[in-house]
Amino acid sequence: MDSLLIQSPPTVAAGENRDAASSQRAIDAAIRCMDQLGLERTTVDDIARESGISRATLYRRFGNKEAIFAAALRQQGRPFEQSATEILTGAGSLAERIERLLVWGVLELPDNALFKRMLNEETQTGMHIFNQLFRTKISKLLVPVFTAAQINRELREDLEAEFLVDWIIREMLLLKMATPWQEEALRKHIHYFIKPVLSAGISSIAICGEEAPTLEKVDQRLTHLERRLVEMHQTIAQLHSELRGARSKGDHNNKEQP
């Protein structure tokens, strides 16, 4: 009987632990590859070599490299998800909670190295992965909050919850691309350009002696801001490219010198 017990096949739990350990190796290797090569240049082959896991196994487990990086984001995003939940279910009006969420998101998320690399990538790959994953998570939190706010007449009834989720995420990402922000300036921006869209009864509250702009002016300024942010992002990408080219040329010249 004892020999039969010794020769029993591994348990399902043991197999799951091995799979989890293997997946963690792949995630850690993907982050190292991104640090060395950048997100866009990293391939599944690079991750396979770095992790010691076969290319076939990585494709079977994840499907593609984007899914590996999404798994890394999902893993590192758990503490942020908990913080977002506490903010959105905390005290205060809807506008106050959204303001706290945006301030926290813009000022705190960049402290995470992986998030920062994803958002500062020269291509849109990192932004796409971040946006898709972040949208799924934040939607689960925001949709019930928006629905309850409409019932309580805190939120305009003509706004659809899913539309608002997309809009809030877009605004947060645009604000993050415009960093660094000072908290006072960020709160003022949110007061003028975010809160009026949410409010069931838009007021003309003044801050620092300035009258709050109309929705038409808000929309015009947001459109202008989005255009400027895109231009800034393109300029930064071009500067990165030129810097890499200069470094590559310098390395090549150094090698040619006797």
MIKE-224415 format. One line per field, with one value per atom (N, C-alpha, C): x, y, z. Coordinates in nm, 3 decimals, decimal comma, always signed. Example, Ala and Ser with C-alpha at 12.3 -4.5 7.8 and 13.67 -1.06 7.14 Angstrom:
residues 2
c1 <- [+1,319:+1,230:+1,320:+1,285:+1,367:+1,290]
c2 <- [-0,569:-0,450:-0,330:-0,225:-0,106:+0,003]
c3 <- [+0,780:+0,780:+0,780:+0,708:+0,714:+0,787]
END
This chain:
residues 258
c1 <- [+0,083:+0,000:+0,086:+0,198:+0,286:+0,351:+0,392:+0,456:+0,360:+0,233:+0,133:+0,115:+0,120:+0,106:+0,225:+0,343:+0,464:+0,464:+0,409:+0,411:+0,290:+0,207:+0,089:+0,132:+0,054:+0,090:+0,079:+0,148:+0,142:-0,002:-0,033:-0,168:-0,190:-0,318:-0,352:-0,295:-0,298:-0,246:-0,098:-0,021:+0,122:+0,145:+0,063:+0,075:+0,041:-0,062:-0,101:+0,008:+0,075:+0,184:+0,300:+0,329:+0,436:+0,399:+0,273:+0,228:+0,237:+0,198:+0,204:+0,348:+0,439:+0,580:+0,637:+0,597:+0,643:+0,589:+0,463:+0,404:+0,474:+0,510:+0,580:+0,717:+0,786:+0,915:+0,900:+0,796:+0,771:+0,743:+0,664:+0,631:+0,756:+0,835:+0,958:+1,054:+1,063:+1,152:+1,104:+0,973:+0,917:+0,950:+0,943:+0,975:+1,122:+1,210:+1,354:+1,381:+1,314:+1,331:+1,285:+1,174:+1,124:+1,223:+1,286:+1,385:+1,505:+1,542:+1,661:+1,632:+1,517:+1,489:+1,376:+1,292:+1,169:+1,055:+0,934:+0,817:+0,802:+0,816:+0,790:+0,891:+1,017:+1,120:+1,127:+1,068:+1,068:+0,979:+1,029:+0,953:+0,931:+0,844:+0,823:+0,951:+1,030:+1,158:+1,252:+1,253:+1,336:+1,293:+1,163:+1,110:+1,140:+1,132:+1,162:+1,307:+1,399:+1,542:+1,568:+1,509:+1,534:+1,476:+1,362:+1,293:+1,334:+1,390:+1,421:+1,299:+1,191:+1,066:+1,054:+1,009:+1,002:+0,902:+0,931:+0,843:+0,702:+0,694:+0,564:+0,484:+0,552:+0,482:+0,428:+0,507:+0,461:+0,339:+0,342:+0,225:+0,104:+0,125:+0,012:-0,048:+0,038:-0,010:-0,066:-0,004:-0,043:-0,107:-0,059:-0,114:-0,026:+0,025:+0,115:+0,186:+0,279:+0,357:+0,272:+0,170:+0,083:+0,014:-0,026:-0,093:+0,002:+0,131:+0,229:+0,243:+0,254:+0,266:+0,135:+0,023:-0,105:-0,110:-0,055:-0,051:+0,037:+0,147:+0,234:+0,161:+0,090:+0,012:-0,096:-0,164:-0,272:-0,218:-0,102:-0,041:+0,000:+0,069:+0,116:+0,005:-0,107:-0,216:-0,310:-0,293:-0,386:-0,390:-0,276:-0,283:-0,355:-0,336:-0,402:-0,551:-0,589:-0,732:-0,799:-0,730:-0,786:-0,802:-0,703:-0,710:-0,825:-0,841:-0,950:-1,085:-1,098:-1,224:-1,255:-1,154:-1,174:-1,215:-1,157:-1,191:-1,335:-1,373:-1,504:-1,618:-1,589:-1,694:-1,686:-1,598:-1,581:-1,684:-1,657:-1,750:-1,740:-1,844:-1,845:-1,938:-1,960:-2,045:-1,974:-2,046:-1,985:-1,871:-1,894:-1,791:-1,666:-1,685:-1,570:-1,492:-1,564:-1,496:-1,422:-1,483:-1,416:-1,292:-1,302:-1,185:-1,073:-1,106:-1,004:-0,944:-1,028:-0,980:-0,880:-0,914:-0,827:-0,697:-0,706:-0,584:-0,494:-0,552:-0,474:-0,414:-0,495:-0,447:-0,335:-0,349:-0,248:-0,120:-0,131:-0,014:+0,051:-0,025:+0,029:+0,072:-0,006:+0,026:+0,165:+0,216:+0,350:+0,461:+0,435:+0,537:+0,568:+0,478:+0,503:+0,586:+0,703:+0,797:+0,736:+0,662:+0,603:+0,497:+0,410:+0,307:+0,372:+0,478:+0,543:+0,602:+0,666:+0,724:+0,615:+0,506:+0,395:+0,341:+0,322:+0,262:+0,359:+0,490:+0,589:+0,649:+0,596:+0,645:+0,626:+0,719:+0,712:+0,600:+0,561:+0,449:+0,324:+0,213:+0,086:+0,060:+0,155:+0,133:+0,111:+0,202:+0,191:+0,063:+0,029:-0,094:-0,216:-0,213:-0,326:-0,344:-0,234:-0,242:-0,293:-0,237:-0,277:-0,424:-0,466:-0,603:-0,703:-0,675:-0,767:-0,784:-0,672:-0,678:-0,741:-0,697:-0,746:-0,895:-0,941:-1,082:-1,169:-1,128:-1,207:-1,222:-1,112:-1,115:-1,194:-1,166:-1,231:-1,379:-1,417:-1,558:-1,639:-1,582:-1,651:-1,675:-1,584:-1,597:-1,689:-1,676:-1,745:-1,891:-1,925:-2,063:-2,163:-2,144:-2,239:-2,242:-2,127:-2,120:-2,200:-2,184:-2,258:-2,408:-2,444:-2,586:-2,651:-2,583:-2,635:-2,645:-2,547:-2,547:-2,663:-2,698:-2,813:-2,943:-2,954:-3,072:-3,086:-2,971:-2,970:-2,970:-2,977:-2,981:-2,851:-2,740:-2,610:-2,547:-2,596:-2,536:-2,642:-2,603:-2,697:-2,757:-2,888:-2,959:-2,932:-2,888:-2,868:-2,733:-2,650:-2,519:-2,523:-2,473:-2,467:-2,343:-2,358:-2,249:-2,126:-2,145:-2,032:-1,959:-2,034:-1,972:-1,887:-1,940:-1,867:-1,739:-1,744:-1,623:-1,514:-1,548:-1,449:-1,396:-1,485:-1,447:-1,353:-1,386:-1,302:-1,164:-1,157:-1,027:-0,946:-1,012:-0,943:-0,887:-0,969:-0,924:-0,806:-0,811:-0,701:-0,572:-0,580:-0,460:-0,405:-0,495:-0,450:-0,382:-0,438:-0,378:-0,241:-0,230:-0,102:+0,004:-0,036:+0,059:+0,109:+0,034:+0,071:+0,149:+0,187:+0,261:+0,397:+0,465:+0,429:+0,324:+0,237:+0,131:+0,161:+0,126:+0,116:-0,029:-0,047:-0,181:-0,283:-0,245:-0,340:-0,387:-0,292:-0,327:-0,414:-0,383:-0,461:-0,604:-0,621:-0,757:-0,836:-0,770:-0,838:-0,883:-0,797:-0,833:-0,955:-0,954:-1,065:-1,193:-1,183:-1,301:-1,364:-1,282:-1,333:-1,376:-1,301:-1,321:-1,378:-1,381:-1,434:-1,566:-1,566:-1,686:-1,810:-1,797:-1,917:-1,988:-1,915:-1,977:-2,062:-2,021:-2,090:-2,212:-2,208:-2,306:-2,446:-2,543:-2,684:-2,731:-2,669:-2,703:-2,577:-2,530:-2,401:-2,410:-2,319:-2,319:-2,209:-2,212:-2,111:-2,019:-1,977:-1,889:-1,758:-1,709:-1,584:-1,471:-1,353:-1,233:-1,129:-1,064:-0,961:-1,016:-1,144:-1,202:-1,239:-1,228:-1,262:-1,397:-1,479:-1,608:-1,592:-1,659:-1,649:-1,699:-1,626:-1,665:-1,788:-1,851:-1,967:-1,920:-2,016:-1,981:-1,922:-1,970:-1,916:-1,768:-1,732:-1,592:-1,510:-1,571:-1,502:-1,466:-1,563:-1,539:-1,431:-1,433:-1,332:-1,193:-1,183:-1,051:-1,002:-1,094:-1,054:-1,002:-1,071:-1,026:-0,887:-0,865:-0,734:-0,628:-0,662:-0,568:-0,531:-0,631:-0,603:-0,508:-0,531:-0,445:-0,302:-0,288:-0,155:-0,084:-0,160:-0,100:-0,049:-0,126:-0,082:+0,045:+0,050:+0,169:+0,290:+0,267:+0,376:+0,427:+0,335:+0,373:+0,454:+0,413:+0,486:+0,626:+0,636:+0,765:+0,860:+0,809:+0,890:+0,938:+0,850:+0,888:+0,999:+0,987:+1,089:+1,223:+1,221:+1,344:+1,410:+1,330:+1,382:+1,450:+1,385:+1,438:+1,571:+1,577:+1,700:+1,812:+1,778:+1,877:+1,934:+1,847:+1,895:+1,985:+1,947:+2,029:+2,166:+2,170:+2,298:+2,385:+2,324:+2,400:+2,453:+2,370:+2,412:+2,527:+2,519:+2,626:+2,754:+2,741:+2,858:+2,925:+2,845:+2,901:+2,972:+2,913:+2,972:+3,106:+3,113:+3,237:+3,345:+3,307:+3,403:+3,463:+3,380:+3,430:+3,528:+3,509:+3,595:+3,730:+3,737:+3,864:+3,964:+4,091:+4,193:+4,224]
c2 <- [-0,121:+0,000:+0,126:+0,121:+0,237:+0,265:+0,157:+0,178:+0,236:+0,198:+0,253:+0,403:+0,440:+0,581:+0,660:+0,605:+0,674:+0,693:+0,594:+0,599:+0,671:+0,729:+0,800:+0,918:+0,951:+1,065:+1,195:+1,302:+1,433:+1,482:+1,556:+1,610:+1,723:+1,753:+1,865:+1,995:+2,008:+2,130:+2,148:+2,038:+2,047:+2,093:+2,040:+2,082:+2,228:+2,274:+2,415:+2,504:+2,459:+2,538:+2,552:+2,441:+2,446:+2,541:+2,537:+2,627:+2,773:+2,798:+2,934:+2,983:+2,894:+2,932:+2,959:+2,877:+2,896:+3,027:+3,056:+3,181:+3,302:+3,291:+3,400:+3,422:+3,313:+3,326:+3,399:+3,367:+3,433:+3,582:+3,615:+3,756:+3,834:+3,776:+3,842:+3,861:+3,759:+3,767:+3,874:+3,884:+3,985:+4,126:+4,149:+4,281:+4,313:+4,212:+4,235:+4,266:+4,194:+4,219:+4,359:+4,403:+4,537:+4,642:+4,618:+4,712:+4,722:+4,609:+4,604:+4,648:+4,605:+4,624:+4,721:+4,746:+4,823:+4,727:+4,773:+4,687:+4,646:+4,742:+4,713:+4,614:+4,624:+4,539:+4,401:+4,387:+4,257:+4,159:+4,037:+3,932:+3,815:+3,723:+3,602:+3,521:+3,521:+3,450:+3,507:+3,640:+3,703:+3,658:+3,656:+3,616:+3,468:+3,387:+3,244:+3,223:+3,293:+3,279:+3,328:+3,442:+3,500:+3,415:+3,351:+3,274:+3,128:+3,079:+2,936:+2,850:+2,913:+2,842:+2,837:+2,725:+2,711:+2,808:+2,845:+2,936:+2,877:+2,746:+2,679:+2,686:+2,668:+2,673:+2,813:+2,917:+3,054:+3,085:+3,041:+3,065:+2,988:+2,867:+2,787:+2,847:+2,901:+2,954:+3,095:+3,178:+3,319:+3,360:+3,304:+3,338:+3,431:+3,538:+3,633:+3,715:+3,801:+3,878:+3,981:+4,036:+4,135:+4,076:+3,948:+3,882:+3,862:+3,841:+3,827:+3,959:+4,069:+4,199:+4,238:+4,195:+4,220:+4,146:+4,025:+3,948:+4,019:+4,079:+4,154:+4,276:+4,347:+4,463:+4,423:+4,313:+4,266:+4,234:+4,171:+4,132:+4,255:+4,350:+4,466:+4,568:+4,553:+4,647:+4,617:+4,502:+4,465:+4,565:+4,614:+4,716:+4,843:+4,882:+5,002:+4,979:+4,858:+4,825:+4,837:+4,790:+4,800:+4,946:+5,029:+5,171:+5,239:+5,206:+5,264:+5,226:+5,103:+5,057:+5,137:+5,159:+5,233:+5,378:+5,436:+5,575:+5,584:+5,497:+5,506:+5,466:+5,384:+5,343:+5,421:+5,522:+5,601:+5,711:+5,801:+5,910:+6,019:+6,104:+6,218:+6,200:+6,311:+6,307:+6,236:+6,207:+6,143:+6,228:+6,360:+6,447:+6,448:+6,446:+6,444:+6,314:+6,202:+6,072:+6,060:+6,110:+6,106:+6,194:+6,310:+6,397:+6,325:+6,258:+6,184:+6,073:+6,005:+5,897:+5,949:+6,061:+6,115:+6,168:+6,238:+6,289:+6,174:+6,073:+5,955:+5,887:+5,867:+5,799:+5,872:+6,004:+6,083:+6,097:+6,116:+6,142:+6,016:+5,907:+5,788:+5,681:+5,657:+5,548:+5,559:+5,679:+5,686:+5,633:+5,618:+5,567:+5,420:+5,350:+5,212:+5,207:+5,142:+5,142:+5,080:+4,970:+4,903:+4,990:+5,051:+5,140:+5,256:+5,311:+5,427:+5,389:+5,272:+5,230:+5,207:+5,148:+5,122:+5,254:+5,351:+5,477:+5,567:+5,546:+5,630:+5,565:+5,449:+5,384:+5,475:+5,468:+5,555:+5,514:+5,388:+5,343:+5,337:+5,300:+5,293:+5,155:+5,061:+4,925:+4,923:+4,989:+4,991:+5,057:+5,170:+5,241:+5,154:+5,078:+4,992:+4,883:+4,817:+4,711:+4,767:+4,880:+4,944:+4,982:+5,042:+5,090:+4,975:+4,868:+4,755:+4,689:+4,666:+4,601:+4,693:+4,819:+4,916:+4,939:+4,941:+4,966:+4,856:+4,732:+4,620:+4,630:+4,660:+4,667:+4,787:+4,904:+5,025:+5,025:+4,958:+4,949:+4,875:+4,768:+4,692:+4,777:+4,873:+4,960:+5,079:+5,137:+5,263:+5,248:+5,145:+5,131:+5,129:+5,047:+5,052:+5,188:+5,255:+5,386:+5,488:+5,487:+5,580:+5,552:+5,424:+5,388:+5,437:+5,417:+5,463:+5,616:+5,684:+5,830:+5,885:+5,817:+5,861:+5,842:+5,734:+5,711:+5,820:+5,860:+5,964:+6,106:+6,117:+6,246:+6,327:+6,257:+6,324:+6,334:+6,254:+6,244:+6,268:+6,336:+6,363:+6,232:+6,232:+6,111:+6,077:+6,175:+6,150:+6,086:+6,064:+6,006:+5,856:+5,778:+5,633:+5,594:+5,495:+5,455:+5,408:+5,326:+5,275:+5,388:+5,485:+5,602:+5,678:+5,696:+5,768:+5,696:+5,563:+5,486:+5,515:+5,506:+5,535:+5,677:+5,770:+5,910:+5,936:+5,879:+5,897:+5,837:+5,718:+5,656:+5,740:+5,789:+5,872:+5,998:+6,063:+6,184:+6,157:+6,044:+6,011:+5,988:+5,914:+5,886:+6,014:+6,102:+6,229:+6,315:+6,316:+6,393:+6,338:+6,206:+6,143:+6,175:+6,183:+6,216:+6,359:+6,442:+6,584:+6,610:+6,505:+6,522:+6,585:+6,647:+6,646:+6,751:+6,713:+6,801:+6,840:+6,961:+7,000:+6,972:+6,925:+6,883:+6,996:+7,116:+7,227:+7,255:+7,256:+7,280:+7,167:+7,046:+6,931:+6,938:+6,972:+6,982:+7,094:+7,202:+7,313:+7,270:+7,197:+7,146:+7,053:+6,964:+6,871:+6,947:+7,050:+7,128:+7,194:+7,247:+7,320:+7,229:+7,119:+7,043:+6,902:+6,852:+6,717:+6,723:+6,789:+6,794:+6,849:+6,956:+7,009:+6,909:+6,816:+6,716:+6,619:+6,591:+6,493:+6,551:+6,679:+6,739:+6,741:+6,703:+6,709:+6,853:+6,942:+7,084:+7,165:+7,207:+7,273:+7,413:+7,443:+7,572:+7,660:+7,784:+7,878:+7,917:+7,816:+7,841:+7,900:+8,000:+8,064:+8,019:+8,002:+7,969:+8,074:+8,126:+8,228:+8,346:+8,380:+8,495:+8,470:+8,344:+8,314:+8,245:+8,281:+8,218:+8,087:+7,982:+7,853:+7,865:+7,807:+7,821:+7,740:+7,774:+7,698:+7,564:+7,470:+7,339:+7,352:+7,449:+7,468:+7,504:+7,593:+7,631:+7,516:+7,439:+7,321:+7,226:+7,200:+7,108:+7,163:+7,290:+7,351:+7,339:+7,365:+7,359:+7,216:+7,121:+6,981:+6,934:+6,976:+6,939:+6,995:+7,121:+7,183:+7,109:+7,074:+7,004:+6,868:+6,794:+6,663:+6,676:+6,776:+6,797:+6,828:+6,913:+6,949:+6,830:+6,746:+6,629:+6,530:+6,511:+6,422:+6,476:+6,607:+6,669:+6,652:+6,670:+6,651:+6,508:+6,412:+6,270:+6,237:+6,290:+6,266:+6,329:+6,448:+6,515:+6,437:+6,388:+6,309:+6,182:+6,116:+5,994:+6,023:+6,136:+6,173:+6,199:+6,269:+6,297:+6,168:+6,074:+5,944:+5,873:+5,876:+5,810:+5,874:+6,006:+6,076:+6,047:+6,039:+6,010:+5,870:+5,773:+5,636:+5,631:+5,706:+5,709:+5,767:+5,876:+5,939:+5,845:+5,775:+5,680:+5,566:+5,516:+5,406:+5,449:+5,571:+5,623:+5,641:+5,690:+5,708:+5,576:+5,474:+5,342:+5,286:+5,307:+5,257:+5,325:+5,458:+5,531:+5,488:+5,460:+5,416:+5,282:+5,194:+5,063:+5,072:+5,172:+5,185:+5,246:+5,319:+5,380:+5,274:+5,287:+5,187:+5,188]
c3 <- [+0,000:+0,000:+0,000:+0,084:+0,091:-0,043:-0,115:-0,243:-0,344:-0,337:-0,427:-0,402:-0,276:-0,243:-0,294:-0,281:-0,325:-0,476:-0,548:-0,693:-0,752:-0,670:-0,720:-0,805:-0,909:-0,995:-0,918:-0,965:-0,898:-0,891:-0,789:-0,775:-0,873:-0,894:-0,981:-0,925:-0,792:-0,729:-0,759:-0,755:-0,784:-0,928:-1,020:-1,159:-1,177:-1,106:-1,114:-1,058:-0,951:-0,893:-0,992:-1,064:-1,163:-1,276:-1,321:-1,427:-1,382:-1,257:-1,204:-1,197:-1,154:-1,145:-1,284:-1,381:-1,518:-1,577:-1,550:-1,599:-1,538:-1,409:-1,342:-1,404:-1,439:-1,505:-1,638:-1,712:-1,841:-1,821:-1,721:-1,694:-1,654:-1,564:-1,520:-1,637:-1,722:-1,838:-1,936:-1,954:-2,045:-1,997:-1,867:-1,812:-1,832:-1,813:-1,835:-1,982:-2,072:-2,215:-2,251:-2,193:-2,222:-2,174:-2,059:-2,008:-2,102:-2,162:-2,247:-2,391:-2,444:-2,586:-2,615:-2,517:-2,541:-2,574:-2,553:-2,574:-2,720:-2,811:-2,952:-3,010:-2,970:-3,026:-2,961:-2,844:-2,776:-2,851:-2,871:-2,938:-2,842:-2,883:-2,803:-2,796:-2,905:-2,904:-2,798:-2,785:-2,681:-2,542:-2,519:-2,389:-2,363:-2,468:-2,454:-2,412:-2,479:-2,444:-2,302:-2,266:-2,135:-2,022:-2,047:-1,943:-1,940:-2,051:-2,059:-2,085:-2,128:-2,160:-2,312:-2,364:-2,509:-2,570:-2,694:-2,768:-2,779:-2,806:-2,821:-2,692:-2,579:-2,450:-2,423:-2,456:-2,435:-2,520:-2,646:-2,732:-2,682:-2,635:-2,587:-2,460:-2,376:-2,248:-2,259:-2,343:-2,349:-2,482:-2,593:-2,723:-2,802:-2,739:-2,805:-2,698:-2,743:-2,645:-2,574:-2,645:-2,582:-2,460:-2,471:-2,359:-2,241:-2,270:-2,162:-2,087:-2,162:-2,096:-2,026:-2,082:-2,015:-1,882:-1,879:-1,754:-1,651:-1,698:-1,608:-1,552:-1,639:-1,593:-1,495:-1,526:-1,440:-1,301:-1,298:-1,170:-1,089:-1,154:-1,081:-1,056:-1,124:-1,108:-0,993:-0,928:-0,820:-0,705:-0,657:-0,550:-0,595:-0,722:-0,773:-0,787:-0,825:-0,836:-0,699:-0,596:-0,461:-0,419:-0,452:-0,416:-0,491:-0,620:-0,698:-0,640:-0,596:-0,537:-0,410:-0,327:-0,203:-0,232:-0,336:-0,372:-0,421:-0,513:-0,577:-0,484:-0,385:-0,291:-0,160:-0,157:-0,035:-0,021:+0,070:+0,100:-0,005:-0,008:-0,097:-0,215:-0,285:-0,404:-0,517:-0,625:-0,742:-0,795:-0,810:-0,864:-0,777:-0,647:-0,556:-0,567:-0,579:-0,592:-0,725:-0,833:-0,964:-0,960:-0,893:-0,881:-0,806:-0,696:-0,620:-0,705:-0,785:-0,871:-0,974:-1,038:-1,142:-1,083:-0,971:-0,907:-0,866:-0,806:-0,767:-0,890:-0,995:-1,113:-1,183:-1,196:-1,268:-1,186:-1,055:-0,973:-0,917:-0,899:-0,835:-0,934:-1,040:-1,133:-1,195:-1,229:-1,288:-1,199:-1,066:-0,977:-1,003:-1,074:-1,109:-1,237:-1,231:-1,344:-1,469:-1,453:-1,569:-1,633:-1,551:-1,604:-1,680:-1,620:-1,682:-1,818:-1,826:-1,954:-2,058:-2,016:-2,109:-2,166:-2,080:-2,122:-2,197:-2,178:-2,244:-2,369:-2,409:-2,531:-2,651:-2,746:-2,863:-2,958:-2,955:-3,037:-2,951:-3,011:-2,938:-2,877:-2,892:-2,843:-2,692:-2,620:-2,474:-2,429:-2,492:-2,458:-2,485:-2,595:-2,631:-2,526:-2,487:-2,386:-2,255:-2,214:-2,089:-2,091:-2,202:-2,213:-2,210:-2,285:-2,291:-2,154:-2,087:-1,956:-1,852:-1,853:-1,756:-1,774:-1,900:-1,925:-1,866:-1,882:-1,831:-1,679:-1,613:-1,467:-1,417:-1,476:-1,428:-1,462:-1,571:-1,608:-1,501:-1,447:-1,343:-1,218:-1,195:-1,079:-1,105:-1,224:-1,251:-1,290:-1,368:-1,416:-1,301:-1,196:-1,083:-1,014:-1,005:-0,941:-1,022:-1,154:-1,239:-1,235:-1,235:-1,230:-1,102:-0,989:-0,860:-0,857:-0,917:-0,918:-1,000:-1,108:-1,189:-1,112:-1,038:-0,956:-0,850:-0,794:-0,690:-0,747:-0,881:-0,950:-0,930:-0,911:-0,905:-1,044:-1,136:-1,268:-1,374:-1,481:-1,590:-1,642:-1,662:-1,704:-1,850:-1,930:-2,073:-2,103:-2,002:-2,023:-2,000:-2,096:-2,082:-2,002:-1,915:-1,826:-1,904:-2,007:-2,085:-2,156:-2,207:-2,270:-2,169:-2,049:-1,946:-1,906:-1,902:-1,869:-1,971:-2,100:-2,206:-2,193:-2,163:-2,155:-2,037:-1,920:-1,800:-1,824:-1,884:-1,910:-2,007:-2,112:-2,210:-2,145:-2,061:-1,995:-1,902:-1,830:-1,739:-1,817:-1,928:-2,007:-2,070:-2,117:-2,175:-2,069:-1,950:-1,841:-1,804:-1,804:-1,770:-1,874:-2,001:-2,107:-2,094:-2,023:-2,008:-1,880:-1,808:-1,683:-1,709:-1,611:-1,469:-1,433:-1,342:-1,293:-1,148:-1,113:-0,974:-0,931:-0,810:-0,768:-0,776:-0,738:-0,742:-0,885:-0,980:-1,120:-1,175:-1,135:-1,181:-1,129:-1,003:-0,947:-1,014:-1,044:-1,112:-1,251:-1,322:-1,455:-1,446:-1,348:-1,331:-1,299:-1,216:-1,179:-1,302:-1,390:-1,506:-1,621:-1,644:-1,767:-1,749:-1,627:-1,602:-1,526:-1,414:-1,330:-1,401:-1,482:-1,547:-1,637:-1,694:-1,782:-1,701:-1,578:-1,495:-1,424:-1,395:-1,306:-1,366:-1,283:-1,326:-1,335:-1,257:-1,263:-1,261:-1,378:-1,390:-1,329:-1,241:-1,173:-1,231:-1,191:-1,238:-1,123:-1,046:-0,932:-0,983:-0,913:-0,955:-0,865:-0,928:-0,853:-0,886:-0,784:-0,806:-0,886:-0,866:-0,934:-1,078:-1,127:-1,265:-1,272:-1,369:-1,386:-1,462:-1,418:-1,485:-1,629:-1,727:-1,867:-1,901:-2,013:-2,060:-2,115:-2,135:-2,191:-2,330:-2,408:-2,542:-2,535:-2,442:-2,426:-2,370:-2,280:-2,227:-2,340:-2,429:-2,540:-2,633:-2,660:-2,747:-2,685:-2,557:-2,491:-2,479:-2,456:-2,451:-2,587:-2,695:-2,829:-2,856:-2,817:-2,835:-2,753:-2,629:-2,542:-2,600:-2,649:-2,708:-2,827:-2,912:-3,028:-2,985:-2,884:-2,837:-2,773:-2,700:-2,638:-2,742:-2,849:-2,956:-3,021:-3,045:-3,102:-3,010:-2,880:-2,784:-2,785:-2,789:-2,789:-2,914:-3,030:-3,154:-3,149:-3,092:-3,081:-2,992:-2,879:-2,788:-2,856:-2,931:-3,002:-3,104:-3,175:-3,274:-3,206:-3,091:-3,018:-2,970:-2,921:-2,878:-2,996:-3,112:-3,230:-3,272:-3,273:-3,310:-3,210:-3,081:-2,979:-2,996:-3,025:-3,049:-3,170:-3,276:-3,396:-3,371:-3,291:-3,258:-3,176:-3,081:-3,000:-3,084:-3,175:-3,262:-3,352:-3,406:-3,491:-3,413:-3,288:-3,204:-3,171:-3,140:-3,112:-3,234:-3,354:-3,478:-3,504:-3,483:-3,504:-3,407:-3,284:-3,183:-3,220:-3,278:-3,317:-3,432:-3,522:-3,639:-3,604:-3,492:-3,455:-3,411:-3,456:-3,420:-3,271]
END
